[in-house]
Amino acid sequence: GDDALTIDFMNEGAVGVVSVASNLIPGPMAEMVKAKLAGDDSAAADIDAQYTELFDAFLKLATNPVPIKAALGLTGECNPRLRLPMVEMEDDKVAELKSVLESVGVL
């Protein structure tokens, strides 16, 4: 799922999202979809804007599921270890992800 495109897809007729971010922020993602389905475009856009930096980080830091596993590890939700052929993110990218998580209020 490309969470950053949820609103765009819903504008074209989608009725939900296959979301990576919902593993970390299930409430806000559900609220965004509910708002959009209810026709409250402003509320949906506000939620989307609040988490845009996070959505972008998931796409640019590493290939899925590496960033979401790292994020869930940073929040204590799961062990961030991966199985080969995937490898953990480099320390500088983990630091960047941590900064994003703090910026959007997840940490």
N, C-alpha and C positions, 0 to 999 in steps of 0.2 A: 504494500500500500504506500502510495505517495500522499501522505496526509496534507501536504500543502495544496493539493489539488481538490480536496474534498468539496469545497464550496463551488469551484468551477464545474466539477462533475455533476453536482446536484443541480446547478443551473441548467445543465443539459438533460436532466431527467433522472439521474441516479437517485436512489432513495436511501442510501447509506454509504458506508465506507468499510473497506478491509484495511484496518488501521494498525500501523506499527506503534504509533504513539499511545494508543489506547491501553497498551500493556503498562504504561507508566502513568498516564493521566486519563483513566477511563471515564471519570465523571465529567470533566470538561469536554471530552470528545463526544460523549453521549449527549450532553447539553447542546453542543454546537449542532449536531445532526437534528435533534428534536426541534431546536429553534428554527432551523432552515426548513424542516418539514412543515412547521406551523406557520410559515410565512414571515417569521421575524428575522428578516435578513440582517438587520442592524445588530441584533444580539449574536447571531451566528458569526458575523464579520468581526465583532469585538473579540470573541473567543479565538477565532482564527488568528487575528492580529496579535493577541497575547502570546501565542505559541509559535508564531512564524519562525522565530530564531531557532527554536527546538526542532521544528520540522526540517529546516534547512541543514542543521547540524547532523541530523540522522542521515541525510543524503550525501553530505560532503566529507564526513570524517572517515568513513569506512563503508564497506559493503554490508548490507543487512544480513544477518542479525547482530553483527558485532557492536554497533553503537547502542542499540537498545539493551543488549545484555550488559554492556558497560554501565549504562545509565541505571539499570535495575540493581547492579552491583553497588554503585555509589549510594543509592538510596537504601540499601540493605534488603531489598526485595528478593534477591537471588544471588547465587554464586556466579560471578561473571566469567568463570572458566569456559572455554570453548573446546570442541573436539576438532581434530584435524579433518579437513584441510584448512579450517578457519584458525586464525591466530588472534590473540588479543591486540587491541590498539596500542600504539606507542604511547609512552608516558606524556608526551607533549599534546597528543590528541585527547587523551583522557583528561588532562588539565583543561583543555579548551572545552570539552563536553561539560566538565564540572562547572566551569564559569557560566556556560549557557544555562545549565540547570539552576544555578543560583539566580541568574538574571530573570528567568521566567517564574521563579518562586517555587520550584520543585524541591530544591535544597535550602 
